[in-house]
Amino acid sequence: MSLELRNIDKHLGPRKVLSGVSLSVRSDEVVVILGPNGSGKSTLLKLAAGIWEPDAGQITIDGSPLQHGNPAARSRLGYVPDSSDPLPELLVTEFVSLVVRLKQAKPPSPALFETLGVQPYLAQRLSSLSFGQRKRACLLAALIGDPLLLLLDEPSNGLDPGGVAMVVDLIRQRRQQGLATLVATNDTPFAQALSARCLRIANGQLTSVDVPSGVGP
């Protein structure tokens, strides 16, 4: 599996958020995009998820263009936005069932429910959950179908230390299984815990940055 962004430009209104951005994410790789709020991290992930389209450049997954709603390419990824505020009137179980049908995938395993800790509120409406609980429910939905690429926008936001450690372990396990993860965050300790390839976004462009690894969340 490979995600390729080539010479991506993106404007939001009059502001050019991304300028000539290129990025490759390969199988069994974890890549972290660091940067403050407003730097373009979420824009980059929305483009990589196929939610927005670039003004210029091309995005491909395994050589297939992601633009224009290519279902074959989009079926290979899972995405958790920072807002994590989906379909508020659905029960968590209904939300999971909907994603299973849309992805034409198998339901999540009991082990995944256990790992993410969502069992206590499966029968609750998404609107009644805390931000951290909704984040766990959205992560569960993103993992349905065992996506080759997982896109996580500020995954440590709203989670307690146990939840952050769970996400770190999950990302590490995916890498061991040969699966890729692209993370956007401004949480440097979280990035350190991932022992990932790190890039910093500033002025619409990406640059490599050294972040000491092996530090717990």
N, C-alpha and C positions, 0 to 999 in steps of 0.2 A: 504494500500500500504506500502511496506517496501523495501528499498534498503539495501542490505547486502554485504559488502566487507569483506572477511575473509582471513587473512594471505597473503596479496598481496605483491608480489615482482615484481619489474620492473626495467630492465636495459635499459639505452639509451647509446648504444655503450658500452664502458668499465665501465661506471659509474652506480652504483646501486642507482637509484633515490628513490625507495620505498622499504622498508624492513619490511616485516611482518605486513603490515598495515591492521587494521580491523576497520570498520566503519559501523554504522547502522543509517539509516535515515527513520523515520516513517511518516505516514500520519499526516498532520497538523503541521509538524515540519519544522523549518528553521535551517539549520546547516551552519555555516560559517567556511571555512578553511582559516586561516591567514598565511602569510609568504611572504618573499621577492621574487623578481624575481629569478627564477632558483631553488627554493626550492622544486618543485615537485607538486605544486598546479594544474597546467594545465595538467600534466601527470595523476594525480588522476582523474580529471574530464573527460579526454578522455577515461580512462578505464571505468568509471561509465557510460559513454554514449555509450559504446560498439564500439568505433572507434578504440581503441587499445585493445589488449588482454594482460593479465598479464603473466609474466614468470612463476609464481606460485600463487596458491590460487584460490579462486572462487568468482564470483560476481553474485548475484541473485536479481531479482525483483519479489516480491511475491512468492519466492521459485523457480522461473523459471530461469535457467542459462542464463546469458546475453551473454556469449561467443559464438563464432561461428555463429554470425549473427542471433540469435534467433529473428524472426520478432515479435512474440507475446510479448516478453519482451521489445523489443526496441520501440514498438508502444505506450508504456505507458510513454515515456519520451520526453521532449523537451530540446534542447541543444543550447546554444549561446556561441561560442568560443570567445576568446579575439580578435582574428584577424578580425572576422566579415567581410570577403572578399569573398562572394559567387558569382559565375557565373556572372562576371562583365558585360557581354553584354546583359543580360536580363533586361527588364523593371521591376520595382518593382511589378506591377500587374502580369506580367508573372511569376515572382519568386513565388509569393503567390499562383497562380493557379497551378504551378508545385508541390508545397508542399501539397496543398489540394489533388491533384490526388495521390501523393505518399502515403499520410497518409490515403487516402480514407475517408476523413473527410469533415465536413461542412465548407464552407467558413467562414472567420472571420466575426464577427458581426460588423455593423457600429459603435457600441459603442467602440469596441476594436480599430478600426482605429482612432476614436476620442481620446481615451485615450493615444495612443502611438504617436499621432501627425504626422502620415505619409501621410495624404491626399495630402499635397502640392506637393509631389514628386512621387506620384504613377505612373505617366507616364514617369518618368525619368529612365535612365539606372543606374544600381547599380554602375557602374564604375564612374558615374558623381557625386555621392553623397559624402558628407563629411563623415569622420569616424563615427561621432555621428549619422548621418542619416542612414548609413548602419547598425549601431548597433540597431537602432529602427526597421529597416526592418527585421533584423535577429530575434529580439525578437518577432515581429509579427509572423514570420514563426514558431518559436519554440512553440508559444502558440496555433497554429492551432491544433484542436482535443482535446483541454482541457487536456493536459498531467497531469497525476497523480504526476509526478516528473519533476521539472524544474531544469536544470543545467546551472548555469551562471558563466562564467569565466571573472573576472574583469569587472563586469557590469557597474561600474561607470566611467570607462575609456572613454574619448571622449565625455561625456555628460555634458551639462551645468547644473547649479544648479537645474533648473526646471526639466530637464530630470532625474537627480539623485533622486529628490523627487518623481517623477512619478514611478520609479522602486521600491523605498521603499514602496510606497503605494500599488503597484501591488503585491509585495511579502506578505505584511500584509494581503491583501484581499484573496490571495490564502490560507494562513494559516487559516483564518476564514472559508473558504470553505472546509477545511479538505484536502488541497493539500500540498504536500511537495516541498521544494526548497533547493537545495544544492548550495552554493555560494563559489567561490574562489576569494580572494581579498587581496591586501596589503593596502587597504584604511580603516584604523581603524575607522574614524568617520562614514563611511558608515556602517561598521559592527555594531557600537554602535547603529545606528538608527534602525537596524533591530530587536533589542532585541532578538537575536538568541542564540542558543547553539554554542559556539565558540571553535575551536580547532586550535592549531598551528602546522605547519609542519616544521620539522627541522631534518637534518641528516637522512632523509628517513622515519621518524616516526611521528605519531600524538600524541599530548598531549593536555589535556584540559587546557583552559585558561579563566580567568575571564575578561570580557570586560564590563565596565559600560554601561548600556542600557539607552535608552530613549533620546539620543542626536540626534538632527536633522542633516540631511546630509548637 
